């Protein structure tokens, strides 16, 4: 029952230590940096006791070795949940119109047909560098990697359209 008594408003006490700390949300993030890419390497990445993933390393002008990548990211083809959803999003960008495989081996075998990458955008993320965007070269037809001398010279003038179901190799 309501008796009509008016309760005083609650008194809130501020935590003195907390009020002197910097507010996290005011810290501005560094804007993404565009980085040129000369080549991309796709490799199996395994950690003991973990589901394997595909390590994608982006190399730019001046990269001297496989340890000198501009940035790397791990694509979790065989994972579930958010990691798999992120892998499918990545796959749609690199292989438009081709369903994301469920096998890492299939994904690696298809990597030679991925869209060429001209540049990536990166952003510091703690002690790592996160890839936040891609600039792709022109689309090319499957097979032009193996049978075209122009490809070795960096000519990506061929157009690669969406594959029909019969053309998908898995």
C-alpha positions in Angstrom: 0.0 0.0 0.0 1.1 3.5 -0.7 1.0 5.7 2.5 2.0 9.0 0.9 5.4 9.2 2.6 8.0 11.2 0.6 11.4 9.5 0.8 14.5 11.8 0.5 16.6 11.4 -2.6 19.6 9.0 -2.2 22.9 10.6 -1.4 25.6 9.4 -3.7 29.2 9.4 -2.6 32.0 9.8 -5.1 34.9 7.5 -5.0 37.8 10.0 -4.5 40.4 7.7 -6.1 38.3 7.0 -9.2 37.5 10.6 -9.8 41.2 11.4 -10.3 41.8 8.8 -13.0 41.8 9.7 -16.7 38.5 8.9 -18.5 39.2 6.1 -20.9 36.8 7.2 -23.6 38.5 10.6 -24.1 41.7 9.0 -25.3 41.7 9.4 -29.1 42.7 6.5 -31.3 45.4 7.0 -33.9 43.8 7.3 -37.3 44.4 4.3 -39.7 47.6 4.4 -41.8 47.7 3.5 -45.4 50.6 1.1 -46.3 51.6 0.0 -49.8 51.6 -3.8 -50.4 53.9 -5.5 -52.9 53.0 -9.1 -52.0 50.8 -11.2 -49.8 51.7 -14.6 -48.2 49.1 -17.1 -47.0 50.4 -19.8 -44.6 49.1 -22.4 -42.2 49.5 -21.2 -38.6 49.3 -23.8 -35.8 49.5 -23.4 -32.1 49.6 -26.5 -29.8 46.1 -27.4 -28.6 44.4 -24.8 -30.8 42.5 -24.9 -34.1 44.8 -24.0 -37.0 44.3 -20.7 -38.8 45.5 -19.0 -41.9 48.2 -16.4 -41.4 48.0 -13.7 -44.0 51.2 -11.5 -44.1 51.3 -8.3 -46.1 54.7 -7.2 -47.5 55.5 -3.7 -48.7 58.3 -1.8 -50.4 61.5 -2.5 -48.5 60.4 -5.8 -46.9 63.6 -7.8 -46.7 62.4 -11.2 -45.4 59.3 -13.1 -44.4 59.9 -11.7 -40.8 59.6 -8.1 -42.1 55.9 -8.0 -42.9 54.0 -4.6 -42.9 51.3 -6.4 -41.0 49.8 -9.9 -40.5 46.3 -11.1 -39.6 45.0 -14.6 -38.7 41.9 -15.9 -40.6 40.1 -18.5 -38.6 38.5 -20.7 -41.4 37.9 -23.8 -39.2 36.7 -21.9 -36.1 33.2 -21.3 -34.9 31.3 -18.3 -33.6 32.7 -14.7 -34.0 36.1 -15.9 -35.4 34.4 -17.9 -38.2 32.0 -14.9 -38.9 35.1 -12.6 -39.2 36.8 -15.2 -41.5 33.7 -15.2 -43.8 33.7 -11.4 -43.9 37.4 -11.4 -44.9 36.8 -14.2 -47.5 34.0 -12.3 -49.2 36.4 -9.4 -49.8 39.2 -11.5 -51.2 37.0 -14.0 -53.1 33.8 -12.2 -54.1 31.0 -14.6 -55.1 32.9 -17.7 -53.7 31.6 -19.3 -50.5 34.0 -19.5 -47.6 35.4 -23.0 -47.3 35.2 -24.9 -44.0 38.7 -26.5 -44.6 41.9 -24.6 -44.0 43.6 -26.8 -46.6 41.1 -25.8 -49.3 41.4 -22.1 -48.3 45.2 -22.3 -48.7 45.0 -24.0 -52.0 42.7 -21.2 -53.3 44.8 -18.4 -51.9 46.7 -18.1 -55.2 43.4 -16.9 -56.7 42.8 -14.2 -54.1 42.3 -10.6 -55.3 45.5 -8.7 -55.4 46.1 -6.2 -52.6 47.6 -2.8 -53.5 47.5 -1.3 -50.0 46.1 -2.0 -46.5 45.1 0.3 -43.7 46.5 -0.5 -40.2 46.0 0.8 -36.8 47.9 0.2 -33.5 46.0 -2.2 -31.2 47.9 -2.5 -28.0 51.2 -4.2 -28.8 49.9 -5.4 -32.2 49.0 -3.8 -35.5 45.4 -4.4 -36.7 44.5 -4.4 -40.4 41.4 -2.2 -40.7 40.9 -2.0 -44.5 42.1 -3.1 -47.9 42.7 -1.5 -51.3 42.4 -4.1 -54.0 43.9 -4.2 -57.5 41.8 -5.1 -60.6 40.0 -8.4 -60.6 41.6 -11.2 -62.6 40.5 -14.5 -64.1 41.4 -17.7 -62.4 44.4 -19.4 -64.0 46.1 -16.2 -65.1 48.7 -16.7 -62.3 50.0 -19.9 -63.7 49.9 -19.2 -67.4 50.7 -15.5 -67.8 54.2 -14.1 -68.0 52.6 -10.7 -67.5 51.5 -11.7 -64.0 55.2 -12.2 -63.0 55.7 -8.6 -64.1 52.8 -7.4 -62.0 50.2 -6.9 -64.7 46.8 -7.4 -63.2 44.8 -6.1 -66.2 42.6 -9.3 -66.4 39.1 -9.1 -64.9 37.9 -12.0 -62.7 34.1 -12.2 -62.4 31.9 -14.1 -60.0 32.3 -17.9 -60.3 29.3 -20.2 -61.1 28.7 -23.2 -58.8 30.3 -25.6 -61.3 33.5 -23.6 -61.3 34.0 -23.6 -57.5 36.8 -26.1 -56.8 35.3 -27.6 -53.6 
